[in-house]
């Protein structure tokens, strides 16, 4: 698939309407409430879905978060982070800034072709706003923040629905059963998996 074909397929899918919660539900951890419980303390963040074509198969850039005393310790995620009013005027600004801070890549706004459905994460009381950038090629990326342990390039074909499994995820902050993808040894679950599944549905890459 070429970058232009990918963009065409994605825009065609979006023109029919974002599947949102229906797509998220397939990879939703067991028992997680989908409806947000918004308060004055609810935060917002943005992530960047970097889709690159260094090989014929489109790949996603994912990171492994560093180990720390927190609920997202060691998880696989997209580059991204919290909105900062000192630097960001828009949610896209947040995604671009955080991606540069975490993996050293400056995303050209012209490469950003879509925004997917917002997703609420109840454990951290935060909304996530996902943006999709299509890149013909991407350089070899390395962590540029103490918050990131590793950077992965994972082929999109590893995220078909029939590749999903289920696991019990345990940390000092939670114990939860959830579907996941084993992507080259990286366990992709939670909000990241939910966002990926919406992307796959929009591209009609579900089998």
Backbone bond lengths (Angstrom), bond angles and torsions (degrees), N, CA, C in turn:
res aa  C-N    CA-C-N  psi(-1)  N-CA   C-N-CA  omega(-1)  CA-C   N-CA-C  phi
1 X - - - 1.465 - - 1.527 109.54 -
2 X 1.295 117.59 132.96 1.460 122.25 179.34 1.533 109.98 -89.41
3 X 1.344 117.60 163.77 1.465 119.81 176.53 1.532 112.79 -56.61
4 X 1.340 117.05 -39.86 1.469 119.60 -178.26 1.529 111.43 -68.30
5 X 1.331 116.57 -39.04 1.466 119.90 178.02 1.522 110.18 -66.96
6 X 1.326 116.89 -41.36 1.464 120.82 177.11 1.531 110.35 -58.21
7 X 1.335 115.84 -49.63 1.467 119.97 -178.89 1.524 111.48 -61.87
8 X 1.317 116.42 -39.88 1.460 120.51 178.99 1.527 111.03 -63.53
9 X 1.344 116.86 -45.21 1.460 120.98 -179.73 1.528 110.93 -64.44
10 X 1.329 116.52 -41.43 1.456 119.79 -179.38 1.522 111.28 -65.80
11 X 1.324 116.60 -45.97 1.464 119.95 179.88 1.525 111.61 -64.33
12 X 1.336 116.11 -34.81 1.463 119.71 176.89 1.523 110.22 -64.44
13 X 1.334 116.02 -43.38 1.455 119.79 178.16 1.515 112.23 -63.19
14 X 1.333 116.81 -43.27 1.461 121.05 -179.75 1.522 111.26 -64.97
15 X 1.340 117.02 -34.28 1.472 120.54 -179.51 1.532 111.74 -61.91
16 X 1.337 116.53 -21.86 1.466 120.99 178.45 1.527 111.62 -87.37
17 X 1.346 115.94 -6.34 1.457 120.95 -179.82 1.523 111.45 108.53
18 X 1.327 116.33 137.01 1.455 120.34 178.38 1.526 110.33 -68.37
19 X 1.347 118.14 132.30 1.466 119.38 -179.55 1.522 113.35 -72.86
20 X 1.344 117.08 -24.55 1.458 121.15 172.96 1.515 114.82 52.29
21 X 1.330 115.99 -122.70 1.460 122.28 -173.10 1.523 112.68 -56.82
22 X 1.325 117.62 -36.61 1.468 120.10 -179.31 1.527 110.41 -61.80
23 X 1.334 116.90 -42.78 1.462 120.57 178.81 1.524 111.13 -72.52
24 X 1.327 116.59 -38.58 1.463 120.55 179.58 1.520 111.34 -62.47
25 X 1.327 116.80 -35.90 1.453 121.33 -172.95 1.522 112.50 -59.70
26 X 1.317 118.01 -31.90 1.463 121.03 -176.82 1.528 111.83 -60.90
27 X 1.330 117.90 -35.31 1.467 121.74 -179.70 1.534 111.78 -108.54
28 X 1.313 116.97 15.07 1.457 121.45 -178.70 1.527 110.94 -71.89
29 X 1.329 119.07 129.74 1.465 120.34 175.63 1.525 111.50 -56.61
30 X 1.330 116.01 145.20 1.457 122.21 -176.29 1.525 110.54 -58.42
31 X 1.324 114.66 125.24 1.461 119.46 175.91 1.508 115.29 88.00
32 X 1.337 117.66 -7.48 1.465 118.87 179.87 1.522 109.83 -71.88
33 X 1.315 116.38 129.64 1.457 122.34 178.62 1.523 108.92 -77.73
34 X 1.331 115.92 128.14 1.464 119.37 -177.12 1.528 112.53 -79.16
35 X 1.334 117.10 -30.21 1.460 119.94 -175.91 1.519 110.73 -75.50
36 X 1.332 118.24 130.14 1.467 120.88 -178.48 1.515 112.76 -70.85
37 X 1.332 114.94 146.34 1.462 122.15 173.84 1.525 106.57 -110.91
38 X 1.313 114.80 82.33 1.464 120.93 -170.17 1.526 111.07 -80.97
39 X 1.332 115.15 137.08 1.458 121.69 175.75 1.520 108.66 -138.00
40 X 1.316 115.64 -178.48 1.464 119.55 179.04 1.525 111.40 -67.62
41 X 1.343 116.23 -16.00 1.468 120.18 179.79 1.526 112.98 -92.19
42 X 1.337 117.77 -6.52 1.460 120.83 -178.80 1.527 110.19 -63.55
43 X 1.323 115.73 130.77 1.462 121.63 -177.41 1.531 109.90 -102.37
44 X 1.325 115.94 172.85 1.458 119.78 175.09 1.524 109.66 -135.40
45 X 1.329 114.27 149.21 1.465 120.91 179.92 1.520 108.60 -143.62
46 X 1.315 115.86 167.17 1.463 121.72 178.00 1.514 109.55 -133.92
47 X 1.329 115.86 147.41 1.464 121.14 175.12 1.520 109.10 -126.79
48 X 1.345 115.26 155.34 1.451 121.15 179.07 1.527 109.31 -113.31
49 X 1.323 116.17 121.35 1.458 122.24 174.63 1.522 106.74 -92.58
50 X 1.332 116.02 98.20 1.461 121.22 179.38 1.523 108.68 -86.41
51 X 1.322 116.84 113.22 1.467 122.42 178.99 1.525 106.82 -106.53
52 X 1.336 116.56 116.03 1.466 119.97 -175.51 1.521 111.06 -121.13
53 X 1.337 115.28 163.32 1.466 121.86 -171.92 1.526 111.37 -132.38
54 X 1.324 116.58 44.58 1.465 119.93 174.08 1.526 111.26 -63.46
55 X 1.334 116.17 -25.51 1.466 123.45 175.90 1.526 107.53 -121.94
56 X 1.333 118.49 168.11 1.473 120.06 179.10 1.526 113.29 -59.00
57 X 1.338 116.84 -27.34 1.461 120.89 179.36 1.524 109.87 -91.68
58 X 1.344 118.25 122.72 1.470 119.40 178.61 1.524 111.07 -59.54
59 X 1.339 115.85 143.86 1.454 120.98 -179.31 1.529 110.35 -125.31
60 X 1.335 114.42 154.91 1.458 121.95 175.77 1.523 109.25 -107.63
61 X 1.326 116.25 142.01 1.459 121.42 173.36 1.519 108.51 -90.97
62 X 1.334 115.61 119.55 1.464 121.65 177.47 1.518 108.78 -123.93
63 X 1.320 115.89 156.35 1.457 121.26 178.26 1.525 109.55 -123.45
64 X 1.328 114.90 154.12 1.458 120.86 167.87 1.519 107.66 -101.62
65 X 1.310 116.82 121.25 1.455 120.01 179.88 1.528 110.31 -70.55
66 X 1.314 116.26 146.94 1.457 121.58 179.68 1.531 110.24 -65.10
67 X 1.318 115.78 157.13 1.466 121.10 176.85 1.526 109.13 -75.46
68 X 1.323 115.64 131.13 1.462 120.85 177.73 1.518 107.96 -158.18
69 X 1.291 116.94 173.63 1.459 121.64 -179.51 1.522 109.50 -84.63
70 X 1.331 115.32 76.69 1.460 119.76 -178.25 1.518 110.96 -161.67
71 X 1.323 116.82 170.00 1.464 120.85 -171.12 1.525 112.95 -74.26
72 X 1.326 118.68 -18.77 1.464 120.28 -179.63 1.526 112.47 -106.74
73 X 1.321 116.32 16.44 1.460 121.52 -179.49 1.528 111.95 -56.99
74 X 1.325 116.17 126.58 1.455 121.66 174.64 1.513 116.18 71.93
75 X 1.308 118.46 4.53 1.464 120.35 -176.84 1.531 111.33 -77.92
76 X 1.336 114.78 157.49 1.461 122.37 174.44 1.526 108.12 -87.63
77 X 1.317 116.61 133.47 1.464 120.43 -173.04 1.520 110.23 -150.43
78 X 1.323 115.23 171.92 1.463 120.89 167.21 1.525 108.67 -84.66
79 X 1.325 118.49 153.99 1.459 119.35 170.44 1.529 109.40 -57.65
80 X 1.312 116.27 137.63 1.465 118.72 -179.28 1.509 110.96 161.33
81 X 1.325 115.34 178.45 1.460 119.95 -179.90 1.513 111.91 177.90
82 X 1.317 115.42 -166.52 1.462 122.13 -171.78 1.531 112.50 -77.27
83 X 1.314 113.83 148.91 1.467 122.42 172.95 1.521 109.14 -63.69
84 X 1.311 116.36 135.13 1.458 122.70 178.32 1.521 108.22 -128.24
85 X 1.316 115.87 110.25 1.475 120.49 -175.44 1.526 112.22 -65.06
86 X 1.324 117.83 -16.02 1.470 120.11 177.46 1.527 112.14 -73.18
87 X 1.345 116.18 -22.14 1.461 120.50 -176.13 1.533 113.89 -124.10
88 X 1.316 117.63 -26.23 1.462 121.91 -169.02 1.527 112.43 -109.40
89 X 1.329 115.43 129.13 1.455 120.42 172.06 1.522 111.10 -94.48
90 X 1.333 116.69 -28.35 1.454 121.62 -177.81 1.528 109.82 -133.61
91 X 1.332 115.05 167.96 1.466 120.02 176.64 1.528 111.16 -65.38
92 X 1.328 117.54 -33.54 1.459 120.88 176.41 1.519 110.75 -64.87
93 X 1.338 116.87 -38.19 1.466 120.13 175.89 1.527 110.45 -55.24
94 X 1.341 116.21 -41.75 1.463 121.07 -179.75 1.524 110.81 -61.75
95 X 1.338 116.53 -46.86 1.464 120.64 -178.78 1.525 111.20 -61.87
96 X 1.333 117.21 -43.07 1.466 121.40 -179.69 1.524 110.49 -66.22
97 X 1.329 116.56 -46.64 1.474 120.20 -178.53 1.527 111.33 -63.50
98 X 1.313 117.24 -47.33 1.467 120.49 -177.02 1.540 111.78 -66.99
99 X 1.318 116.74 -35.69 1.468 119.73 177.10 1.522 110.81 -63.70
100 X 1.319 116.16 -42.74 1.461 119.67 176.41 1.531 111.21 -63.44
101 X 1.327 117.49 -42.85 1.463 121.25 -178.81 1.527 112.23 -65.24
102 X 1.345 116.89 -34.69 1.465 120.21 -172.58 1.524 114.01 -91.15
103 X 1.337 117.38 -36.46 1.473 119.05 -176.38 1.525 112.88 -128.30
104 X 1.322 118.07 3.38 1.453 121.25 174.24 1.513 115.26 75.49
105 X 1.334 117.10 18.00 1.470 119.54 -179.97 1.529 109.78 -109.33
106 X 1.340 115.50 127.74 1.464 121.01 177.73 1.532 108.27 -95.31
107 X 1.308 116.86 110.33 1.459 121.91 -178.11 1.525 110.08 -80.12
108 X 1.318 116.62 126.52 1.459 121.75 174.67 1.531 107.84 -75.19
109 X 1.335 117.94 124.10 1.480 119.25 179.80 1.525 113.08 -53.68
110 X 1.345 117.67 -26.44 1.472 120.26 179.76 1.526 111.29 -67.87
111 X 1.334 117.44 -20.94 1.461 121.33 179.31 1.531 112.80 -84.57
112 X 1.322 116.18 -10.50 1.469 120.57 -179.76 1.519 108.10 -83.89
113 X 1.334 115.91 114.63 1.470 119.50 -172.14 1.520 113.32 -107.89
114 X 1.342 118.37 -9.50 1.459 118.10 -175.55 1.525 110.90 -162.13
115 X 1.315 113.78 157.13 1.470 122.43 168.61 1.521 106.82 -122.29
116 X 1.330 116.53 126.22 1.463 120.54 179.87 1.526 110.35 -88.46
117 X 1.314 115.77 -176.48 1.465 120.71 -175.36 1.526 111.64 -65.93
118 X 1.321 115.77 141.32 1.452 120.93 173.76 1.528 109.09 -63.44
119 X 1.321 116.04 150.65 1.459 120.93 -179.70 1.521 109.36 -137.05
120 X 1.334 115.93 130.26 1.460 120.96 179.61 1.522 109.78 -96.88
121 X 1.343 116.75 132.73 1.459 122.30 177.49 1.530 107.87 -109.53
122 X 1.326 117.77 106.52 1.470 119.57 -173.96 1.518 114.50 -66.11
123 X 1.353 118.46 -35.17 1.467 120.11 -177.35 1.518 112.56 -59.90
124 X 1.331 115.98 -35.98 1.461 119.55 -179.73 1.528 112.59 -108.28
125 X 1.337 117.21 3.45 1.467 122.90 178.31 1.527 110.97 50.33
126 X 1.336 114.52 59.35 1.460 119.24 -175.52 1.531 110.40 -144.60
127 X 1.313 116.51 143.62 1.457 122.39 171.62 1.524 108.90 -92.96
128 X 1.328 115.96 138.68 1.461 121.74 176.89 1.520 108.83 -112.71
129 X 1.334 116.65 130.39 1.454 122.83 179.21 1.529 108.61 -112.84
130 X 1.338 118.59 108.97 1.474 121.23 -176.12 1.536 112.93 -92.07
131 X 1.330 115.74 133.20 1.455 122.43 175.86 1.528 109.29 -116.62
132 X 1.343 116.37 147.29 1.460 121.68 -178.45 1.524 109.06 -113.94
133 X 1.323 116.09 123.44 1.468 121.77 175.28 1.520 108.73 -116.96
134 X 1.330 116.86 133.00 1.467 122.53 -179.65 1.525 108.89 -106.98
135 X 1.344 115.56 125.05 1.457 121.69 -174.86 1.527 109.72 -126.52
136 X 1.330 118.77 123.88 1.473 119.52 177.05 1.520 111.93 -54.83
137 X 1.333 117.12 -42.34 1.461 122.09 175.37 1.525 108.50 -142.29
138 X 1.332 114.91 161.68 1.464 119.63 177.41 1.528 107.36 -140.70
139 X 1.325 118.04 139.63 1.468 119.00 179.07 1.525 110.94 -70.73
140 X 1.312 115.87 168.44 1.468 120.65 175.01 1.526 107.90 -67.38
141 X 1.319 116.04 119.75 1.467 121.24 -175.08 1.526 110.40 -101.29
142 X 1.321 114.86 144.50 1.456 121.73 176.63 1.530 109.10 -132.15
143 X 1.329 116.69 156.16 1.470 118.67 178.32 1.518 111.61 -58.25
144 X 1.327 116.06 134.01 1.462 120.54 176.38 1.521 110.61 -121.87
145 X 1.326 115.37 18.79 1.457 121.19 179.55 1.520 108.67 -141.81
146 X 1.331 116.10 147.41 1.465 120.17 175.76 1.524 111.46 -64.39
147 X 1.333 117.17 -13.91 1.460 121.45 -178.48 1.526 112.43 -80.77
148 X 1.344 117.89 -10.24 1.463 122.06 -173.83 1.523 110.38 -117.82
149 X 1.333 115.57 130.14 1.462 122.07 179.74 1.528 111.64 -89.93
150 X 1.356 116.31 -46.57 1.460 121.84 -176.77 1.515 110.08 -145.68
151 X 1.349 114.77 160.71 1.465 121.87 172.56 1.519 108.00 -122.08
152 X 1.339 116.69 133.43 1.465 121.91 -178.52 1.524 110.32 -118.66
153 X 1.325 116.33 150.18 1.457 122.83 166.75 1.532 106.19 -115.50
154 X 1.326 117.53 110.46 1.459 122.02 -173.34 1.534 109.81 -114.38
155 X 1.343 117.99 124.64 1.470 120.40 177.47 1.525 111.53 -59.52
156 X 1.310 115.26 138.92 1.466 121.06 -178.11 1.531 111.90 -60.63
157 X 1.333 116.66 -28.15 1.462 120.87 -176.65 1.528 112.63 -65.75
158 X 1.325 117.93 -13.24 1.462 119.91 179.08 1.524 112.63 -79.54
159 X 1.342 117.05 -4.04 1.455 120.19 -174.31 1.535 113.57 -110.77
160 X 1.340 115.58 28.97 1.459 118.14 172.79 1.525 109.35 -70.47
161 X 1.323 115.74 151.44 1.467 120.21 -177.27 1.515 112.30 -58.84
162 X 1.338 116.92 -38.54 1.463 118.52 -175.96 1.527 113.01 -73.07
163 X 1.352 117.62 -3.33 1.459 121.03 174.04 1.528 112.19 -92.49
164 X 1.335 116.97 -6.64 1.461 120.56 -176.93 1.529 110.96 -72.20
165 X 1.336 115.47 141.72 1.461 122.98 176.86 1.528 108.35 -125.56
166 X 1.328 116.94 -173.98 1.461 120.77 179.58 1.521 109.69 -131.95
167 X 1.328 115.84 144.30 1.460 120.26 -176.94 1.528 109.38 -149.69
168 X 1.335 115.72 156.25 1.462 121.27 172.74 1.522 107.91 -95.58
169 X 1.316 116.95 116.27 1.459 122.25 -179.83 1.531 108.79 -98.87
170 X 1.330 115.65 127.33 1.459 120.82 -174.47 1.529 109.67 -128.79
171 X 1.314 115.74 132.85 1.459 121.52 170.78 1.520 107.10 -144.05
172 X 1.322 116.70 -178.07 1.463 119.48 178.85 1.521 111.45 -70.59
173 X 1.324 116.77 -12.64 1.465 120.39 -177.21 1.515 113.96 -103.75
174 X 1.338 117.93 -17.71 1.461 119.71 -177.28 1.518 110.89 -163.12
175 X 1.319 115.28 164.03 1.458 124.32 169.37 1.522 105.76 -139.81
176 X 1.337 116.61 115.38 1.453 119.53 -171.81 1.530 110.93 -146.91
177 X 1.321 115.06 138.45 1.456 120.61 175.89 1.529 107.77 -91.81
178 X 1.321 115.59 133.45 1.462 118.78 -175.11 1.521 111.17 -152.42
179 X 1.333 117.24 149.32 1.471 120.01 170.16 1.525 110.09 -70.18
180 X 1.322 116.17 153.33 1.462 120.05 179.37 1.519 109.53 -153.73
181 X 1.323 114.90 163.77 1.460 122.08 169.27 1.519 108.53 -110.86
182 X 1.336 116.47 136.96 1.453 121.90 170.73 1.528 106.84 -91.19
183 X 1.322 115.97 101.45 1.460 121.64 -175.73 1.516 109.08 -108.09
184 X 1.321 115.93 96.58 1.470 121.52 -177.94 1.527 111.22 53.65
185 X 1.331 115.83 39.62 1.459 120.96 178.32 1.511 114.44 89.79
186 X 1.316 118.17 -8.33 1.462 122.07 177.83 1.530 109.08 -94.13
187 X 1.324 116.76 127.51 1.464 120.82 -179.37 1.524 109.54 -88.03
188 X 1.324 115.43 108.51 1.461 121.92 -175.73 1.518 108.19 -100.43
189 X 1.342 116.33 114.75 1.459 120.23 -176.44 1.530 109.42 -148.27
190 X 1.323 115.63 -178.18 1.455 120.40 177.31 1.515 112.87 67.49
191 X 1.331 116.04 -145.36 1.463 121.14 -174.44 1.523 111.98 -59.00
192 X 1.330 117.80 -38.61 1.461 120.69 -179.42 1.520 110.86 -61.92
193 X 1.323 116.93 -45.14 1.465 120.93 178.78 1.519 111.06 -65.30
194 X 1.313 117.88 -37.71 1.466 121.58 179.70 1.519 110.70 -64.10
195 X 1.327 116.58 -41.40 1.467 121.10 178.47 1.526 110.40 -66.60
196 X 1.342 116.39 -43.27 1.463 120.00 179.34 1.519 110.74 -61.27
197 X 1.325 117.29 -39.66 1.465 118.61 -178.53 1.524 111.60 -65.47
198 X 1.328 117.40 -35.08 1.467 118.33 175.23 1.524 110.28 -64.68
199 X 1.328 117.01 -42.42 1.470 120.55 177.43 1.521 110.60 -58.62
200 X 1.325 117.26 -45.17 1.459 121.40 -179.01 1.533 111.39 -63.40
201 X 1.322 116.79 -40.56 1.467 119.59 178.46 1.523 111.77 -64.92
202 X 1.325 115.76 -40.60 1.468 119.28 178.86 1.527 111.56 -63.23
203 X 1.330 115.74 -33.40 1.463 120.92 179.09 1.538 111.74 -85.04
204 X 1.344 115.82 -4.91 1.473 122.71 -175.95 1.521 110.08 58.97
205 X 1.349 115.28 40.63 1.464 122.13 175.01 1.517 107.15 -113.47
206 X 1.320 117.58 77.98 1.449 120.80 -169.93 1.509 114.21 -114.66
207 X 1.341 119.31 -15.26 1.466 120.81 -171.56 1.517 112.30 -88.99
